Amino acid sequence: MKELLLVNKKEMNGTGLPTDEILEVFSKSESLEEIKSTVEQANDRLYVTFASVDVRDKSGELIPIDDVIKQQEGLLNRGGPVTDNHTNRVIGRTMAFKVMNSPGTDHRGVLHLNKIFSDLELADEVWKEIKSGERSGSSVGGITTKEPEFEMREGMSTKILNGFEQFETASVDTPANQLALNQAFSMVAKSDDSKPEFFMKLNDKVFKLRPVSKRLLEKETASSPVKKIVSEENKKIIGDKMEKENTEKGDIKDVAMQKIASGESLNKEEYDAMKAVLAKNAESLKIDDEEEKPKEEEVKPEEEEKKKEVSTTPTDDQPEDEISEDANELTSLKGKLSSLEANMGKMVDVMNKNLEVTKSIKTERPTLANKQDTEVKKFLSSALDIATGKTKKTWSEVHKQYRDIVNM
């Protein structure tokens, strides 16, 4: 049997059954169907639910139904609090109880007639969820005063929670006791919402028809601006981090140059930074060299022979397989080294100072300046070869070569 009901709760306020009449039917009737149909006409936010049923629950436990029944009078005397999912949020109260078998079973249960408050926003949400079916049942909350026992129930070992004392009854989404389910709720209860609501009754079950949960829409709307703010904040953090990293990279180059000037060893990060600088300078030198090639002076045969002899003579620091056989390569290399020397900044300044000191002092060794100049060029040549990947020497060896120049 299908019924489609349109209820305007504002118009129905005052036309439902008073709570006293509902209580009278609940206490006298032994028919669950009569109780359900009566509660559906209640003027207040009333609903009937099984608080507990004498059955092994989903967690393998059982609260003896006689213990639960003994607690009901005291529970009502303490106000019969109904909580939101076993929290301290009291959103209603139990108005009456009775013992009745769960529908379609021979398991005894405690049936509650509960009322949801209408002066709390949370209570409004709970009431909506009860009507929509999001909250399907109830759960008793309390403590046990005796040691648990284990018995076989329904062919399975079951933990019996003896000496149960009940403090509250909770409205929950899914109860641990699979038979502690809501049975009926008022369809004409008072509400501040004046919009009509649609319900469909199918086989004595009532379903509320609504396309989207209002609470979900509110959550989604509230979260959207937060995501945007966080996104902008992340962009700023990332930008600051990148700027810091770029500054640190510049500092590494300066530190490396200072260490080279003072004769200290470089770590891997500083070595890589200097290698990148040399490689960049080498690339620019290649371009300059290509532009200057047409302007190179012709080399006389006699001078060419002499340069061949010089270029084919291995030095102590240069492997034989790296000696250039091209006479013009020496001239090209001198041009590259000259340009590289101009771009080496602090390192070259230190070397020039050493040369100036040497020239200003009258010494019995007039060839010292020439020797230093030769060693400096060899040092720069080795540094260039490291950057271009031509040399077999390590950076430590080149660094040692520089220290030898400073200590001359």
URRASUL-V879492 format. One record per residue. N is the residue number from 1. OMEGA is omega as a letter, one per 20 degrees, with the letter a starting at -180 (999 if undefined). Layout:
[[N:OMEGA] [N:OMEGA]]
This chain:
[[1:r] [2:r] [3:r] [4:a] [5:r] [6:a] [7:r] [8:a] [9:r] [10:a] [11:a] [12:r] [13:r] [14:a] [15:r] [16:r] [17:r] [18:a] [19:r] [20:r] [21:r] [22:a] [23:a] [24:r] [25:a] [26:a] [27:a] [28:a] [29:r] [30:a] [31:r] [32:a] [33:r] [34:r] [35:a] [36:a] [37:r] [38:a] [39:r] [40:r] [41:a] [42:r] [43:r] [44:r] [45:a] [46:r] [47:r] [48:a] [49:r] [50:r] [51:r] [52:r] [53:a] [54:a] [55:r] [56:a] [57:a] [58:a] [59:r] [60:a] [61:r] [62:r] [63:a] [64:a] [65:r] [66:r] [67:r] [68:a] [69:a] [70:a] [71:a] [72:a] [73:r] [74:r] [75:r] [76:r] [77:r] [78:r] [79:r] [80:a] [81:r] [82:a] [83:r] [84:r] [85:r] [86:r] [87:r] [88:r] [89:a] [90:a] [91:r] [92:r] [93:r] [94:a] [95:a] [96:r] [97:r] [98:r] [99:a] [100:r] [101:r] [102:a] [103:r] [104:r] [105:r] [106:r] [107:r] [108:r] [109:r] [110:a] [111:r] [112:r] [113:a] [114:r] [115:r] [116:a] [117:a] [118:a] [119:r] [120:r] [121:r] [122:r] [123:r] [124:r] [125:r] [126:a] [127:r] [128:a] [129:r] [130:a] [131:a] [132:a] [133:r] [134:r] [135:a] [136:a] [137:a] [138:r] [139:r] [140:r] [141:a] [142:r] [143:r] [144:a] [145:a] [146:r] [147:r] [148:r] [149:r] [150:r] [151:r] [152:r] [153:r] [154:r] [155:a] [156:r] [157:a] [158:r] [159:a] [160:a] [161:a] [162:r] [163:a] [164:r] [165:a] [166:r] [167:a] [168:r] [169:a] [170:r] [171:a] [172:r] [173:a] [174:a] [175:r] [176:r] [177:a] [178:r] [179:r] [180:a] [181:r] [182:a] [183:a] [184:r] [185:a] [186:r] [187:a] [188:a] [189:r] [190:r] [191:r] [192:a] [193:a] [194:a] [195:r] [196:r] [197:a] [198:r] [199:r] [200:r] [201:a] [202:a] [203:r] [204:r] [205:a] [206:r] [207:r] [208:a] [209:r] [210:a] [211:a] [212:r] [213:a] [214:a] [215:r] [216:r] [217:r] [218:r] [219:a] [220:a] [221:a] [222:a] [223:a] [224:a] [225:r] [226:r] [227:a] [228:r] [229:r] [230:a] [231:r] [232:r] [233:r] [234:r] [235:a] [236:r] [237:r] [238:r] [239:r] [240:r] [241:r] [242:r] [243:r] [244:r] [245:r] [246:r] [247:r] [248:r] [249:r] [250:r] [251:a] [252:r] [253:r] [254:r] [255:a] [256:r] [257:r] [258:r] [259:r] [260:a] [261:a] [262:r] [263:r] [264:r] [265:r] [266:r] [267:a] [268:a] [269:r] [270:r] [271:r] [272:a] [273:r] [274:r] [275:r] [276:r] [277:r] [278:r] [279:r] [280:r] [281:r] [282:r] [283:r] [284:r] [285:r] [286:a] [287:r] [288:a] [289:a] [290:a] [291:a] [292:a] [293:a] [294:a] [295:a] [296:r] [297:r] [298:a] [299:r] [300:a] [301:a] [302:r] [303:r] [304:r] [305:a] [306:a] [307:r] [308:r] [309:a] [310:a] [311:a] [312:r] [313:a] [314:r] [315:a] [316:a] [317:a] [318:r] [319:a] [320:a] [321:r] [322:a] [323:a] [324:r] [325:a] [326:a] [327:a] [328:a] [329:r] [330:r] [331:r] [332:a] [333:r] [334:r] [335:r] [336:a] [337:r] [338:r] [339:a] [340:r] [341:r] [342:a] [343:a] [344:r] [345:a] [346:a] [347:a] [348:r] [349:r] [350:a] [351:r] [352:r] [353:r] [354:r] [355:r] [356:r] [357:a] [358:a] [359:a] [360:a] [361:r] [362:a] [363:r] [364:a] [365:a] [366:a] [367:a] [368:a] [369:r] [370:a] [371:r] [372:a] [373:r] [374:a] [375:r] [376:a] [377:r] [378:r] [379:r] [380:r] [381:r] [382:r] [383:r] [384:r] [385:r] [386:a] [387:a] [388:r] [389:a] [390:a] [391:r] [392:a] [393:r] [394:r] [395:r] [396:r] [397:r] [398:r] [399:r] [400:r] [401:r] [402:r] [403:r] [404:r] [405:a] [406:a] [407:r] [408:999]]
